Amino acid sequence: MLTLYSYPPLFGVADNNGYGLKVFAFLKLAGVPFRHEHIFDAAKAPRSQLPYIVDGADIVGDSDTILTFVTEKYRVTIDAALTPPQRTTNLLVTRMLDDLYWVMSYSRWKDERYWPAFRDALLREHPSLTAEGLANAQAFNAQRYYYQGIGRYQPDAAMARGLADLAALAELMPQRGFLHGAKPTSIDAGIYGFIANIYYYDIDTPLKQFVAAHDNIVRHCRAIHAAVRR
């Protein structure tokens, strides 16, 4: 059976990283059987990044590569009816979510207004972690942010970038159904991966305030959340 390796849950969300939760939701929506193994150490993962899957002799990393691999191997059809413009929209939304990821991560590990709450939640829900280990992870992430670029922003400027991403999503999200119609597709799994990691977190960032104020985004998140928890 296919095994998904990804970060552990937090605040009732199956993976506290948007990319791992995206893959989790996709597998659930696609009806592909899998085991879910939660880990913190990504050293053995392809590119030393989570999530990744092991399926027989195949080891596949990168969330988009995983979705492509699973779609082809298991003949997943949830995207089969998408039109070329809808597929283009999916690519644009996926790239926007890549941008949002850095702001979300920055808000947890670097922004001193929210880092203590995030640290304490991890220590509370995952007793195997230590304050020293999280401090080391915080320092590592600070380096990542600097070289990526978001770490050179002041906290409010970084947050403004994420809020712009969410504003674009709010314009696209319908009041009923999913992004492309009555049934969810892979892009809905991707959106859920990131929005659930904002909406369900018990940390009141401006990102969460924005999401909570937009009924169309909240409704979508809750609908996918209910579907993948069955």
N, C-alpha and C positions, 0 to 999 in steps of 0.2 A: 504493500500500500504506500502511496505517496506520503511523505512526511514533510511538513512545513516547520522550519526552524525560524523562530522570530523572538523578539523581545517579550518579556512577561506582561501580563495585564496590569492596569492601574485604573482606579475609579470605575470598575465594572466594565471597562472596555477590553476586548480580548487581546489587544497588543497596544502598548503605549507609544508605538511608532507608526506614523501614517502609512509607510510603505508596507510594513508587515500586516497591518490591519486591512489594507487594500487587497493583498493577496488572500488573506483569510476570507474576506467578504466575497471576493470573486469565486473562490472554490465553493463556498456555501451556495451562492446564487446559481452557479453552474451545475450544482449537484454532483461534484466530483468528490468521492470519498477520500479522506485524508486523516492523518494523525497530526496533532499540533504539539510540538515540543518547544517549550519556552526556555530560552537561554539568554545570558548576558554577554558571554564571551564570543566575539565574532572572529577570533583568530583563525578558525578552521573554515570559515565561510569563503566562497569565491570573492575575490577582491577585498577580503576581510570586512565584508559588510553584510548585515542582515536586512531583509530576510533571504533565505535560500531554501530550496527544496531538494530532497533526495528521492528519486523515483527509480528503483532498480539500480542500474549502473549509471544513471544520469544524475549529475549534480548541477543544479542550475541556480544562479544568483541573478540579482537585479529584478525588481518587481515587474517591469514591462516585459523583460525576457521570459520570466516565469509565466506570465499570462499568455504570451505567444506560444511557448512550449506546450502548456497544458491545453490550450485551444486546439492545437494541431494533433497532439497525441490522443486526446480524449474526444475529439470532434465536438467541441463545445459550440453551441449554436446561438448563444444569447446575443451575439453581434451580427449574426448572419444577414439580417434584414436592413442593416444600416446603409444609408446612401453615402456616396462620396463626400458631400458636404458635411454630413454628420460625422464621418470619420475624421474629416479635417477639424471640426469642432472638438472632437475628442483629443486630438493631438495638442491643440491650443490650450485646452483646459488642463491637460496633463502637465504641460510645461508651466502653466500658471501655478499649479499645485506644487511643482518642484520649487518655485520661488517662495510660496507660502511655507513650505517645510522649514526653510532657514529661519524665517521669522518666528515660527512656533518654537523651534529648537532654541533659538536665542532667548526667547521669553522664559524658557525653563532654566537654562543653564547659565546665562550671562546677566540677564536683567535682575538686579538685586532686589527689585520690588516683588519678584515672584519666585526667584530661586529658592529661598528658604522654605516656602510652602511645598514646592516640588520635591526638594531634598527630603523633607520630613515625611511626605507621603510615600516616597520610595522606601525609606527606612521603616516606616510603619507597616507597609504591605509586604515587604520582602526582607525579612529579618536576616537573611544571609548577607545582605549588603552592610557596609560599614561607612561611617562618616568620612574616614580617611580615603576609602576607595572612591566615594562620590566626589570628594575634593579633587582627587587625581583626574577623574573623568571630566570634572568641570574645567580644569586647566587644559586638558587635551582638547575639549570642545572649543575653548577660547582660541586656541591656535587654528582650528578648522575654520572658525568664523572669520578670523583675520585674513586668512589666505583666500577664502571664498569671497570676502568683501563685506558681508553683513556685519562682521565684527568691528568695522571701522565706522559704523553708524552709532550715533547716540541713541539711547533706548526709545525715545519718542519717535525719532526718525525711522528707526527700524520697524516700530509698530505701525507707523503710517504706511509703510510699504505693504505689510500684511493686510491692513484694512483696505487698501486699494484692490488687492487680489480678491478679498471677500466681497467687495462692492461689485466687482465684475461678475462674480459667481451669482450674486443676488439678482442681477439683471437677467442672467440666463435661466435661472431655475424657475420652472413653472409652478403655478399654485396647486396643480393636481398632477398625479402621475410622476414620471421620472424624466430625466433630461430629454430623452428621445421618444417618450410615449408612455403607454399604460404599463409596460413591463420594464424592469431594470435591465441595464446592459453593463458592460465592463466599466464604463466611465462612472456609473453610479457607485460601483464598488470603490473606485479611486476617490471620488468626492467624499464618500462616507469615511474612508480611512483617515482623512485629515480633519473633516468637520467633527466627527465623533470624538477625536482627540482634543478638540477645543470645547465642544458643547457639554460633554459629560464630565469634564474635569472640574474638580471643586476648587478651582483657582480663578479668581474673577479678573482676568486680563481684559483689556479693550477688545481683543479678538473674540472672547466669549461674549462680551456685552453686545458686540455687533451681531454675532450669530443669533443670540437669544432674542434680538429685536426684529428679526426677519422670519416671519412665520413660514415662508416657503422653504427656507433652508432648514429650519427646525423640523418641519413636517417630513421633508425628504430624509433627514438623518434618522428620525424616529422610525420611519417606515423600513429603511434598510436594517436598522438595529434590530427591529422585531423579526425581520426575515432571517437574519443570520444567526439568531439565538435559538432557533427551533431545533 
